[in-house]
Amino acid sequence: MGKNIATFLLNSKFNVKKAIKNYNFYDKIKNSGLFDEEFYRKTYHSQLEGEDPLTHYLFKGFKKDYCPSRDFDPIFYLESYRDVNRAGINPLLHYVAFGKNENKKIQKVPDIKIKNEIINTNSILLNNYTFEEEPLVSIIILNLNGLEHLQRLFANFDKTINYSNYEIIVVDNGSSDSSVSYLKSLQDKYPISIIENNENYSFSKANNQAAKIAKGQYIVLLNNDIEPTYGWLNELMGVMLNNDDVGAVGSKLIFPFYYDNRNKSFKIQHSGDIFAERRNPGCSYAINKSNKHLDLFDNSLNETSKCISVTGAVMLVKKSVYEQFNGLDESYNYGLEDVDFCLNLYKNNLDVYYCGTSLLFHHESSTRAKSKNYFENDTNNFRTFWNKWGGYLSKNLLLDKIKGNKFFTEKELKIIIFNNKDDNNNLVSKMSKNYQNLDYEINVINDTNDIYVGDSADILIRFSDDFKLDNIISRDDLIVVDIKDDNCSIINLKDKNIIKSFKINYNTLNQDILNNIEELLNESDGFLWDLKIN
């Protein structure tokens, strides 16, 4: 393989001038020391499809800001020399052809530099707990053809853990690479036990399998694509042992440097979960709690705080608690089992903590493939989750919004008011202002054709049944409040039945509506009605 004028013509779509230019500079770039073929092939292997790496870079890779090597940062060059950027010129070709002779500056890709800065900054924040006694911790790791991940995970495992009493249980789900051989080679250095399965067990089943043989008083679920930094387990155990009624403790997870996605590099991947809402499938789903644009060491991210859920990528749990809830629910298949487990903890008065000083890099793919099977599996997991937790979450998210707690969700309560009669304008105006003073989001509509209520509306207040409930597009757990004459009715959107009615006191109507909704929610085990995904 190498330079081939016919291939160059094809890649340039028979732009002869472009093909000849790249052809002529091919050898000069290759000999410049700034194109690393092995690095490029390894980093962008999924894009090459057997193509010569340098040819790919000359025609395709540079357009996506791909790095030709660790020694040449194309983004730095283009940002430094805007004329090159505006002209759409390949930055490395420009440097080799002109920039070097013009003494233009280049720099190395800053991945290692920034990574070390992150690690060093976090080291200043560590508590470095000391314990009178270190309880045994069983670290459970699942693996399937993850040799490269395992090599990275264990490269400095003993130097980063800052905790001496642990065992490691690796569940290998039928790897065909050299994973098991590699793990066995580590058994003289680390206390590793290996469970060898012949098939790919689900996340729940494989972790439950390992938990049964775990000797530790505590269990850590740890992804194989994690790269730990110093003190990660010491910090988790400090939170676990220095607080009461702890169900689980999770870590701060950061994306590593991605050569094919700079925007995602070194951003927060996980700092505890919170819930957002959508119409399908199900109304609530867990997302990372923090703003991805926050500084990695923003005060809100450094602290230890309670949250509703943490990811199973790094989760510390007392073994007796894990067993109390029968481990992870095996109805799920790689998705939502960790959120399900944490909800069980919370529902049973055990707290879930996010530990902001336990920092690890999470090397999940920056371009996760979304195949048909992925979407089917995702839908099945959400169906299982929603049928189990839908009513509970709808109830608690709505209560959370009414009270402004921002524990289950950070969204404000959103109220839609439908009024198409002028006689009610003053009342509607007064209600809107009162709700806005409570920091609720208010939207007033008067068009019966404005049927899209959307994903974010929580309560619909109607002053007329001209706005037909059969037509609206909303979440299933939207609460409808009808105001007619001197009566106020709370309606089940699913079957359009009235759940509760009360006489209107116009001086306290705003609060009366919320109080009655809250009272109904507190009386129910779940939401106001049984929600299922068909």
MIDO-91219 format. One record per residue (C-alpha): residue number from 1; z, y, x. Coordinates in steps of 0.2 Angstrom, whole numbers, plus 2048, in hexadecimal, padded with zeros to 3 digits. Example, Ala and Ser with C-alpha at 12.3 -4.5 7.8 and 13.67 -1.06 7.14 Angstrom:
> 1 827 7EA 83E
> 2 824 7FB 844
# end
This chain:
> 1 800 800 800
> 2 7FE 812 806
> 3 7F2 820 803
> 4 7E2 81C 7FA
> 5 7D6 829 7F5
> 6 7D0 820 7E6
> 7 7E3 81F 7E0
> 8 7E5 831 7E4
> 9 7D5 836 7D9
> 10 7DC 82C 7CB
> 11 7EE 834 7CC
> 12 7E6 845 7CD
> 13 7DB 841 7BE
> 14 7CC 844 7C9
> 15 7D1 855 7CF
> 16 7C9 853 7E0
> 17 7D1 862 7E8
> 18 7E3 85C 7E3
> 19 7DF 84A 7E8
> 20 7D8 84F 7F9
> 21 7E7 85B 7FC
> 22 7F4 84D 7F9
> 23 7E9 841 803
> 24 7E8 84C 812
> 25 7FB 850 812
> 26 801 83E 80E
> 27 803 839 821
> 28 80B 84A 826
> 29 818 848 818
> 30 81B 836 81C
> 31 81E 83A 82E
> 32 828 84A 82B
> 33 838 840 829
> 34 83B 848 818
> 35 834 83A 80E
> 36 83F 82B 80D
> 37 835 81D 806
> 38 843 810 804
> 39 84E 81E 7FC
> 40 841 823 7F0
> 41 83D 811 7EB
> 42 84F 80D 7E8
> 43 853 81D 7DE
> 44 843 81D 7D3
> 45 83F 80B 7D3
> 46 83D 80B 7C0
> 47 830 818 7C0
> 48 825 811 7CE
> 49 81E 801 7C6
> 50 818 7FB 7D6
> 51 810 80C 7DC
> 52 811 812 7ED
> 53 821 81D 7EE
> 54 819 82C 7F7
> 55 809 82C 7EC
> 56 815 82C 7DD
> 57 81F 83A 7E4
> 58 80F 845 7E8
> 59 808 843 7D7
> 60 816 840 7CB
> 61 828 840 7D3
> 62 827 852 7D9
> 63 824 858 7C7
> 64 834 851 7C2
> 65 83E 858 7D0
> 66 840 847 7D8
> 67 848 847 7E9
> 68 83C 841 7F7
> 69 84C 83D 802
> 70 85E 842 804
> 71 858 84E 811
> 72 84D 859 806
> 73 854 861 7F6
> 74 845 866 7EC
> 75 84F 871 7E0
> 76 856 87B 7EE
> 77 845 87E 7F5
> 78 83D 883 7E4
> 79 84C 88E 7E0
> 80 84C 897 7F1
> 81 839 89A 7F0
> 82 834 89E 7DF
> 83 822 8A1 7E3
> 84 820 88F 7E7
> 85 829 88A 7D7
> 86 81E 896 7CC
> 87 80E 88F 7D4
> 88 814 87D 7D0
> 89 812 877 7E2
> 90 81A 867 7E8
> 91 829 86E 7F2
> 92 828 861 800
> 93 815 863 802
> 94 817 876 803
> 95 825 874 810
> 96 81B 868 81B
> 97 80B 872 819
> 98 812 884 81B
> 99 825 886 819
> 100 82A 87E 829
> 101 81F 88A 833
> 102 825 898 829
> 103 838 893 82D
> 104 83C 890 81B
> 105 84D 889 817
> 106 850 877 811
> 107 860 86E 80D
> 108 866 85D 80A
> 109 869 857 7F8
> 110 87B 85C 7F5
> 111 880 84B 7ED
> 112 88D 846 7FA
> 113 893 858 7FD
> 114 897 85B 7EB
> 115 89E 84A 7E9
> 116 8AA 84C 7F7
> 117 8AF 85D 7F1
> 118 8B4 855 7E0
> 119 8BE 848 7E8
> 120 8C7 854 7F3
> 121 8CB 860 7E5
> 122 8D2 852 7DA
> 123 8DD 84C 7E8
> 124 8E6 85C 7E8
> 125 8EB 859 7D5
> 126 8F1 848 7D7
> 127 903 844 7D2
> 128 904 835 7DE
> 129 912 82D 7D4
> 130 91F 822 7DC
> 131 926 813 7D2
> 132 936 80A 7D5
> 133 92C 7FB 7D1
> 134 91A 7F8 7CF
> 135 916 7ED 7C0
> 136 907 7E1 7C3
> 137 8F7 7E8 7BC
> 138 8E9 7DD 7B7
> 139 8D8 7E5 7BA
> 140 8CA 7DE 7AF
> 141 8B8 7E1 7B4
> 142 8A9 7DA 7AB
> 143 898 7D7 7B5
> 144 887 7D1 7B1
> 145 87B 7D3 7C0
> 146 884 7E2 7C6
> 147 885 7DE 7D9
> 148 881 7F0 7DE
> 149 88E 7F6 7D2
> 150 89B 7EA 7D9
> 151 897 7EF 7EB
> 152 89A 801 7E7
> 153 8AA 7FD 7DD
> 154 8B2 7F3 7EA
> 155 8AC 7FD 7F9
> 156 8BD 806 7FB
> 157 8C6 7FF 7ED
> 158 8D6 7FC 7F6
> 159 8D6 80D 7FE
> 160 8D4 816 7ED
> 161 8E0 80D 7E2
> 162 8F1 814 7E8
> 163 8F9 805 7E0
> 164 8FE 7F5 7E8
> 165 902 7E8 7DA
> 166 8F2 7E3 7D2
> 167 8E7 7D5 7CF
> 168 8D4 7D5 7CB
> 169 8CC 7CA 7BE
> 170 8B9 7CB 7BE
> 171 8AF 7C3 7AF
> 172 89E 7BF 7B4
> 173 892 7BD 7A5
> 174 885 7B2 7AD
> 175 87F 7BC 7BB
> 176 86F 7B6 7C4
> 177 871 7C2 7D3
> 178 87E 7C0 7E1
> 179 88C 7C7 7D8
> 180 897 7B8 7D7
> 181 894 7B4 7EA
> 182 899 7C6 7EE
> 183 8A9 7C5 7E4
> 184 8AE 7B5 7EC
> 185 8AB 7BD 7FD
> 186 8B8 7CA 7F8
> 187 8C6 7BD 7F3
> 188 8CE 7BE 805
> 189 8D0 7D1 803
> 190 8D4 7D3 7F1
> 191 8DD 7C9 7E4
> 192 8CE 7C5 7DA
> 193 8CC 7B7 7CD
> 194 8BA 7B4 7C6
> 195 8B6 7AD 7B5
> 196 8A4 7A7 7B5
> 197 89C 7A7 7A4
> 198 88B 79F 7A0
> 199 886 7AD 794
> 200 888 7BF 792
> 201 898 7C1 787
> 202 89B 7D1 77E
> 203 8A7 7DE 785
> 204 8B4 7DA 779
> 205 8B3 7C7 77C
> 206 8B2 7C7 78F
> 207 8C1 7D3 790
> 208 8CB 7C9 784
> 209 8C7 7B9 78E
> 210 8CD 7C1 79E
> 211 8DD 7C9 796
> 212 8E2 7B7 791
> 213 8E4 7B2 7A3
> 214 8EA 7C3 7A9
> 215 8FB 7C2 7B2
> 216 8FF 7D4 7B2
> 217 90B 7DE 7A7
> 218 8FD 7EB 7A5
> 219 8EA 7E9 7A3
> 220 8DC 7F5 7A9
> 221 8CB 7F3 7A2
> 222 8BF 7F9 7AF
> 223 8AC 7FA 7AF
> 224 8A3 7F3 7BE
> 225 898 803 7BF
> 226 8A8 80E 7C3
> 227 8AA 816 7D4
> 228 8BD 81A 7D6
> 229 8C5 828 7DF
> 230 8D6 829 7E7
> 231 8E5 826 7DC
> 232 8DC 821 7CC
> 233 8E8 813 7C8
> 234 8F8 81B 7CE
> 235 8F4 82A 7C3
> 236 8F1 81E 7B3
> 237 901 815 7B6
> 238 90B 825 7B9
> 239 906 82A 7A7
> 240 909 819 7A0
> 241 91A 817 7A7
> 242 920 829 7A5
> 243 91D 82B 792
> 244 923 822 783
> 245 919 818 776
> 246 909 818 781
> 247 8FB 80D 77A
> 248 8EE 811 787
> 249 8E9 81C 795
> 250 8D8 822 79A
> 251 8D0 82B 7A9
> 252 8C5 83A 7AC
> 253 8B4 833 7AF
> 254 8A6 83D 7B8
> 255 893 839 7B9
> 256 88E 836 7CB
> 257 87F 83F 7D2
> 258 86E 83A 7CA
> 259 85F 83D 7D4
> 260 854 83C 7C4
> 261 860 847 7B9
> 262 868 856 7C2
> 263 86E 85D 7B2
> 264 879 84E 7AF
> 265 880 84D 7C1
> 266 893 84F 7C4
> 267 896 854 7B2
> 268 8A4 84D 7A7
> 269 8A0 83C 79F
> 270 8B1 839 797
> 271 8C2 843 795
> 272 8C8 83A 785
> 273 8BF 838 774
> 274 8BE 842 765
> 275 8B4 83F 755
> 276 8A4 848 74F
> 277 89B 844 73E
> 278 88A 840 738
> 279 882 839 728
> 280 87C 828 72F
> 281 881 81B 735
> 282 892 81F 72F
> 283 89A 830 72F
> 284 8A4 831 73E
> 285 8A1 82C 750
> 286 8AB 82F 761
> 287 8A5 83B 76E
> 288 8AC 842 77E
> 289 8B9 84E 77A
> 290 8B5 85C 787
> 291 8A6 868 789
> 292 89A 861 795
> 293 898 872 79D
> 294 8AA 874 7A1
> 295 8AF 875 7B4
> 296 8B4 863 7B9
> 297 8C5 86A 7BD
> 298 8C8 876 7AE
> 299 8DA 876 7AA
> 300 8D7 86D 79A
> 301 8CF 85E 7A3
> 302 8DD 85D 7B1
> 303 8EB 85A 7A5
> 304 8F2 84B 79D
> 305 8F0 84B 78A
> 306 8F0 841 77B
> 307 8E0 83D 773
> 308 8D9 831 765
> 309 8D0 826 770
> 310 8CB 822 782
> 311 8BC 818 789
> 312 8BD 806 78E
> 313 8B4 80A 79E
> 314 8C5 80E 7A5
> 315 8D4 80A 79A
> 316 8E6 805 79E
> 317 8F0 7FB 791
> 318 900 7F2 791
> 319 8FC 7DF 78F
> 320 908 7DC 781
> 321 900 7EB 777
> 322 8EF 7E3 77B
> 323 8F5 7D3 774
> 324 8FE 7DB 765
> 325 8ED 7E1 75F
> 326 8E3 7D1 764
> 327 8DA 7DA 772
> 328 8C9 7E2 76E
> 329 8C1 7DE 75D
> 330 8B3 7D1 761
> 331 8A9 7D7 752
> 332 8A1 7E4 75D
> 333 894 7E1 76A
> 334 895 7EE 778
> 335 899 7FD 76E
> 336 8A8 805 765
> 337 8B5 7F7 769
> 338 8BF 803 774
> 339 8BF 810 767
> 340 8C4 803 75A
> 341 8D2 7FD 765
> 342 8D9 80F 768
> 343 8D9 813 755
> 344 8E3 803 753
> 345 8F0 80A 75F
> 346 8F0 81B 757
> 347 8F2 814 746
> 348 901 80A 74C
> 349 90A 819 754
> 350 905 816 766
> 351 8FE 824 770
> 352 8EE 825 779
> 353 8EE 830 789
> 354 8E0 838 793
> 355 8E5 839 7A5
> 356 8DC 848 7AD
> 357 8E1 844 7BF
> 358 8DA 832 7BF
> 359 8C8 835 7C4
> 360 8BA 829 7C6
> 361 8A7 82A 7C6
> 362 89E 821 7B9
> 363 88D 81B 7BE
> 364 885 817 7AD
> 365 873 81A 7AC
> 366 86C 82B 7AA
> 367 85E 825 7A0
> 368 865 817 796
> 369 856 80D 78D
> 370 857 80E 77B
> 371 84E 7FE 775
> 372 84C 7F7 764
> 373 85A 7EB 767
> 374 865 7F9 76E
> 375 863 803 75D
> 376 866 7F3 753
> 377 876 7EF 75D
> 378 87C 801 75C
> 379 879 801 749
> 380 883 7F1 747
> 381 891 7F7 751
> 382 892 807 746
> 383 891 7FD 736
> 384 8A0 7F2 73C
> 385 8AA 802 742
> 386 8A7 80C 732
> 387 8AB 7FE 726
> 388 8BB 7FB 72F
> 389 8C0 80D 733
> 390 8B5 818 728
> 391 8C2 81D 71B
> 392 8D0 81F 728
> 393 8C5 82B 732
> 394 8BE 835 724
> 395 8D0 837 71E
> 396 8D7 83C 72F
> 397 8C9 847 734
> 398 8CA 851 724
> 399 8DD 853 725
> 400 8DB 858 737
> 401 8CE 866 732
> 402 8D9 86C 724
> 403 8E8 86E 72F
> 404 8DE 874 73E
> 405 8E6 867 74A
> 406 8D6 863 754
> 407 8DC 852 759
> 408 8CF 846 750
> 409 8C2 854 750
> 410 8BF 865 757
> 411 8B4 86A 749
> 412 8B9 877 73C
> 413 8BB 873 72A
> 414 8AA 877 721
> 415 8AA 87C 70F
> 416 89A 87E 705
> 417 89C 889 6F5
> 418 88E 888 6E8
> 419 88D 896 6DB
> 420 87E 89C 6D1
> 421 888 8A7 6C5
> 422 88B 8B9 6C8
> 423 89B 8B8 6BE
> 424 8A3 8AE 6CC
> 425 89E 8B9 6DB
> 426 8AE 8C2 6DD
> 427 8B8 8B2 6DD
> 428 8AC 8A9 6E9
> 429 8AD 8B8 6F4
> 430 8C0 8B8 6F4
> 431 8C1 8A5 6F7
> 432 8B4 8A6 705
> 433 8BE 8B4 70E
> 434 8CF 8AA 70C
> 435 8C7 89A 713
> 436 8BF 8A4 722
> 437 8D1 8AB 726
> 438 8D6 899 728
> 439 8C8 897 735
> 440 8BE 88C 729
> 441 8AB 88D 729
> 442 8A4 893 718
> 443 893 892 711
> 444 88E 899 700
> 445 87E 893 6F8
> 446 877 897 6E7
> 447 866 88E 6E7
> 448 866 87D 6DE
> 449 858 877 6E9
> 450 863 87A 6F9
> 451 868 867 6F9
> 452 86B 865 70C
> 453 87D 866 70E
> 454 87C 85D 71F
> 455 887 854 72B
> 456 895 861 72D
> 457 89A 865 71B
> 458 8AB 85F 716
> 459 8AE 866 705
> 460 8A1 86C 6F7
> 461 8A8 878 6EA
> 462 89D 87A 6DB
> 463 89F 887 6CE
> 464 890 87F 6C4
> 465 88A 86E 6C2
> 466 878 875 6C4
> 467 87A 86F 6D6
> 468 877 85C 6D3
> 469 881 850 6DD
> 470 874 843 6DC
> 471 868 84E 6E6
> 472 873 854 6F4
> 473 871 84E 706
> 474 882 84D 70E
> 475 88E 841 716
> 476 895 834 70B
> 477 8A7 83A 70D
> 478 8A3 84C 706
> 479 8B0 851 6FA
> 480 8AA 85A 6EA
> 481 8B5 867 6E1
> 482 8AF 86D 6D0
> 483 8B6 87D 6C9
> 484 8B2 87F 6B6
> 485 8BB 88A 6AA
> 486 8CE 889 6AF
> 487 8CD 878 6B7
> 488 8CA 871 6C8
> 489 8C4 85F 6CB
> 490 8C2 855 6DB
> 491 8B4 849 6DA
> 492 8AF 839 6E2
> 493 89E 83C 6E9
> 494 89A 829 6E9
> 495 89C 826 6D6
> 496 89D 838 6D0
> 497 8AE 834 6C8
> 498 8BC 841 6C7
> 499 8CB 83C 6D2
> 500 8D6 84A 6CE
> 501 8D7 859 6C3
> 502 8E3 868 6C2
> 503 8E4 879 6BA
> 504 8DE 888 6C4
> 505 8EA 895 6CA
> 506 8DD 8A2 6D0
> 507 8EA 8AA 6DC
> 508 8ED 89A 6E5
> 509 8DC 891 6E2
> 510 8D7 890 6F5
> 511 8E7 887 6FA
> 512 8E8 87D 6EA
> 513 8D8 875 6EE
> 514 8DD 870 6FF
> 515 8EE 86B 6FA
> 516 8E8 85F 6ED
> 517 8DB 858 6F8
> 518 8E8 855 706
> 519 8F4 84D 6F9
> 520 8E7 841 6F4
> 521 8E3 83D 706
> 522 8F5 83A 70A
> 523 8F7 82E 6FB
> 524 8E8 823 701
> 525 8E8 816 70E
> 526 8D6 81B 713
> 527 8CB 828 70C
> 528 8CA 82D 6F9
> 529 8BE 81E 6F6
> 530 8B8 80F 6FF
> 531 8A9 813 70A
> 532 89D 806 710
> 533 88D 806 71A
> 534 880 7FC 710
# end
